[in-house]
Structure formats: structure tokens, C-alpha cells
Amino acid sequence: MFYEDELPDSPIERATMLESIMTAAATDGSPDNRIYEHLRREFMYDEELKNLLPPFVRSHRNLSAFRSWTQKQSPQWQPRRELIAEGFRPLFDYLEGKGRAPGDTVVSDALVSFDTESVHSVWTKALARRSTDPEGAITIARTLLETVCKRILDERGITYADTEDLPKLYGMAAKALNLAPNQHSEEPIKAILGGAMNLVNGIGTLRNRLSDSHGRGGKPVKPSPRHASLAVNTAGAVATFLVETHLEKKPS
């Protein structure tokens, strides 16, 4: 039996405890399976961190099954320790800030104030997958912009078809917010707004274009973490721009 207040408070300390428990289970320790199950469930329910967990955490609900799996990986303890440490690296890098961009907090603050349940939750999923699942992160970046555009159009009473793609939705939202390039005469403003529209169009097609293209040997070219970072960071910046403009010009 253990009590919640006996566990450390910060996510990084809890992640460290989870790693220690699993290392003990893979060697000669006798950790408490109840704490493992509690911590695992906690991280699995966190949309921001779930995809950063090692695959062996997501796939093993109890320590007995995990220990059996490690024994198949190596008969020696040291390789098991190294396997666990390497598996936890993405999670620790993220919690320590190594996987975050300078603008992540700014975007998070803007989106959480606008819509915590849908818009901000999509943003946290994109952040979590930026390094570990590039294709998924790019798809979610597109979903983020679609969700923001639809929410803005809904609040402004503008109808749209469910089948509208991202460029069309963004064009409608930009026009409603006076952000369309043809609504301005100043060349620098037109250039910036036109650039934003081009970025959105690029995000809308990035994953499909990369997956459909082929490199040497005819193998599809898959998006890399740097492609995902570009898509997610750009989507976050554009989404923040839309949200801040919408809130500033929000109809009564």
C-alpha cells in the first residue's frame, strides 16, 4: 500500500522513479508493482508525455511481464540497464527542456487562454510527437490550424463545409480577420500575410508530398524530426497570430 503524497511532485522526478523501478525489476531488485502501475497510468493519460514514453513502458502493464521481456533481450544486467536508460532519453530530454523550442511557451499560453479542451490539447499532442513521430506531428500541426480556423469561423458565425481543406479554411478565417493579403495596400504587410498563407498551404501538403516522393532505390522519403519541428513551430506561430487577432477583434 502506498499513498499519492509519498510520490515526488515534479514530472521529471516521477519519471526518474519510474526508470529506477524498471531498472530494479530488470536486475535484482524487488520494486513495488503498484507504484509502477500508478506511474505508468499517470504518464499514459498525459497526452503531452504519452508518446515520449519508452515503447516497453507502453506495452507492459506490469513488472512481471516487463522483467520477462528484458530477460529475452539480454542475459546480463548491464545491457538491460543501458536499454532502459536509452528508452527514457526522449522523455527526460523533453522534461529538461532539450526538446522544446523557445516559442513553445508563448504559443501554449495563447492557445490555452483561447480553448483549453480542443485547441490547446491538439497543440500539446503536436509537441509530444515532434521528435518521436514526425509524420504524426505534421498531421497534428495541420489539425491544429484546422481546429483554430473552424473555432474562429464558428465564433464569428461564418459557415463552412466539413469537407473544406486547410488552405480554404485559413483563407476564410484570414478574410474574416482582415488578414488576407488582398485586403491591404501596404506592400510589407501584404508580403507578410502572403507568406503566412504560403506557410499554411505548405503545412497542408507537407506530409503527403514527402510520403509520395521517392529517393534513391524508389523508397518513399519520410519526414524527419526537423521537418516535423518546422511544421509544428510554424503551425504554432500562425495559430497564435490568428487567435490573438481574433481575440483583439472579437465581435461582441
C-alpha positions in Angstrom: 0.0 0.0 0.0 1.3 3.5 -0.8 -0.1 7.0 -0.7 -0.1 9.6 -3.5 1.6 12.1 -1.3 4.6 9.8 -0.9 5.4 10.2 -4.6 7.6 13.1 -5.8 5.8 16.2 -7.1 7.5 17.0 -10.4 7.1 15.0 -13.6 10.9 14.6 -14.0 11.2 13.2 -10.5 8.3 10.8 -11.2 9.9 9.8 -14.5 13.2 9.1 -12.6 11.3 7.0 -10.1 9.7 5.0 -12.9 13.0 4.4 -14.6 14.6 3.3 -11.3 11.7 0.9 -10.6 12.1 -0.6 -14.1 15.8 -0.9 -13.8 15.4 -2.7 -10.5 12.8 -5.1 -12.0 15.2 -5.9 -14.8 18.1 -6.7 -12.5 17.9 -8.0 -8.9 15.5 -5.5 -7.3 12.1 -6.2 -5.8 10.2 -3.0 -6.6 6.5 -2.4 -5.8 4.4 -3.2 -8.8 1.6 -1.0 -7.5 3.8 2.1 -7.8 4.9 1.1 -11.3 1.3 0.7 -12.4 0.3 4.0 -10.8 3.1 6.0 -12.5 2.6 4.2 -15.8 -1.1 5.0 -15.8 -0.4 8.6 -14.9 2.1 9.1 -17.9 -0.2 7.1 -20.3 -3.1 9.5 -19.5 -0.9 12.6 -20.2 -1.3 13.4 -23.9 1.8 15.6 -23.8 4.0 12.9 -22.5 2.5 9.6 -23.5 4.3 9.3 -26.9 7.6 10.1 -25.2 7.4 7.1 -23.0 9.7 4.1 -24.0 7.8 1.6 -26.1 8.5 -1.0 -23.4 6.5 1.1 -20.8 3.6 1.5 -23.1 3.5 -2.3 -23.9 3.9 -3.8 -20.4 1.2 -3.2 -17.9 3.1 -4.9 -15.0 6.7 -5.5 -14.0 6.5 -9.3 -14.2 5.8 -9.1 -18.0 8.5 -6.4 -18.3 11.1 -8.5 -16.5 10.4 -11.5 -18.7 10.8 -9.2 -21.8 14.2 -7.9 -20.6 15.5 -11.4 -20.0 14.9 -12.1 -23.6 16.8 -9.0 -24.7 19.9 -9.9 -22.8 21.0 -12.5 -20.1 23.2 -9.8 -18.5 22.2 -6.9 -16.3 24.3 -4.1 -17.8 22.8 -4.3 -21.3 19.3 -4.2 -19.7 20.2 -1.0 -17.8 21.5 0.6 -20.9 18.4 -0.4 -22.8 16.2 1.2 -20.2 18.3 4.4 -19.9 18.2 4.8 -23.7 14.5 4.2 -23.8 13.8 7.0 -21.3 16.1 9.5 -23.0 13.4 11.2 -25.2 11.2 11.7 -22.1 14.0 13.2 -20.0 15.2 15.4 -22.8 11.7 16.8 -23.2 11.2 17.3 -19.4 14.6 19.0 -19.2 13.7 21.3 -22.0 16.1 19.9 -24.6 13.2 19.1 -26.9 11.4 22.4 -26.6 11.7 25.4 -28.9 11.8 29.0 -27.4 8.4 29.8 -28.7 6.6 26.8 -27.2 5.6 28.5 -24.0 4.3 31.6 -25.9 2.1 29.5 -28.1 0.9 27.4 -25.2 -0.1 30.4 -23.2 -2.1 31.9 -26.1 -3.8 28.7 -27.1 -4.7 27.6 -23.5 -6.4 31.0 -23.0 -8.4 30.6 -26.2 -9.6 27.0 -25.9 -8.1 24.5 -23.4 -10.2 21.5 -24.3 -9.7 21.3 -28.1 -7.2 23.8 -29.5 -4.6 23.6 -26.7 -4.9 19.8 -26.3 -4.1 19.4 -30.1 -1.0 21.7 -29.6 0.3 19.5 -26.7 0.0 16.4 -28.9 2.0 18.1 -31.6 4.7 19.0 -29.2 4.9 15.5 -27.8 5.3 13.9 -31.2 7.6 16.5 -32.8 10.8 14.4 -32.1 9.4 10.9 -31.8 6.7 10.7 -34.5 7.4 13.2 -37.4 4.5 12.0 -39.6 2.1 12.2 -36.7 3.4 15.6 -35.6 2.9 17.0 -39.1 -0.6 15.7 -39.3 -1.4 17.2 -35.9 0.1 20.5 -36.9 -2.3 20.6 -39.8 -5.1 19.6 -37.4 -4.2 22.4 -35.1 -4.6 25.0 -37.8 -7.8 23.5 -39.0 -9.2 23.5 -35.4 -8.3 27.1 -34.8 -9.8 28.2 -38.1 -13.0 26.4 -37.5 -13.3 27.7 -34.0 -12.8 31.3 -35.2 -15.3 30.9 -38.0 -17.8 29.4 -35.6 -17.5 32.3 -33.2 -18.0 34.7 -36.0 -21.0 33.0 -37.4 -19.4 32.0 -40.7 -20.5 28.7 -42.2 -18.2 26.3 -43.9 -18.4 22.8 -45.3 -17.0 19.8 -43.3 -15.0 18.9 -46.4 -13.1 22.1 -46.6 -9.3 21.6 -46.6 -6.9 23.7 -44.6 -6.0 26.3 -47.3 -9.7 27.0 -47.8 -10.4 27.2 -44.1 -7.4 29.5 -43.5 -8.5 31.7 -46.4 -11.9 32.1 -44.9 -10.6 32.9 -41.4 -8.0 35.3 -42.7 -10.6 37.2 -44.6 -12.9 37.4 -41.6 -10.0 38.8 -39.5 -8.8 41.2 -42.3 -5.6 39.2 -42.7 -6.0 38.3 -46.4 -3.2 39.9 -48.5 -5.7 41.5 -50.9 -7.3 43.4 -48.0 -4.2 45.5 -47.6 -2.3 48.0 -49.8 1.0 48.3 -47.9 3.5 46.0 -49.6 5.3 44.9 -46.5 2.0 43.9 -44.8 0.9 42.1 -48.0 4.2 40.2 -48.2 4.0 39.1 -44.5 0.3 38.0 -44.8 1.1 36.3 -48.2 4.0 34.5 -46.6 1.7 33.2 -43.8 -0.7 31.9 -46.3 2.0 30.1 -48.2 3.2 28.5 -45.0 -0.2 27.2 -44.2 -0.6 25.8 -47.7 2.8 24.1 -47.2 1.7 22.5 -44.0 -1.4 21.3 -45.6 0.5 19.3 -48.2 3.9 18.6 -46.5 3.3 15.1 -45.2 1.6 13.9 -48.4 4.3 15.3 -50.6 7.1 13.8 -48.5 5.4 10.4 -48.3 4.7 10.4 -52.0 8.2 11.4 -53.1 10.9 8.9 -53.6 14.6 8.9 -53.1 17.3 6.5 -54.4 16.1 3.0 -54.7 12.5 4.1 -55.1 11.8 4.2 -51.4 9.4 6.9 -50.1 11.0 9.9 -48.4 9.6 10.1 -44.9 9.5 13.3 -42.9 12.3 13.7 -40.4 12.2 15.4 -36.9 13.4 18.6 -38.5 10.5 18.6 -40.9 8.2 18.0 -38.0 9.7 20.8 -36.0 9.3 23.2 -38.9 5.7 22.2 -39.4 4.8 22.3 -35.7 6.6 25.5 -34.9 5.1 27.2 -38.0 1.6 26.0 -37.2 2.0 27.2 -33.6 3.1 30.7 -34.7 0.3 31.1 -37.2 -2.3 29.7 -34.8 -1.1 32.2 -32.2 -1.3 35.0 -34.7 -4.9 34.0 -35.6 -6.0 33.6 -32.0 -4.5 36.9 -30.9 -6.1 38.8 -33.8 -9.4 37.1 -33.3 -9.5 38.0 -29.6 -8.4 41.6 -30.3 -11.2 42.0 -32.9 -13.7 39.6 -31.3 -17.3 40.5 -32.1 -19.4 41.5 -29.1 
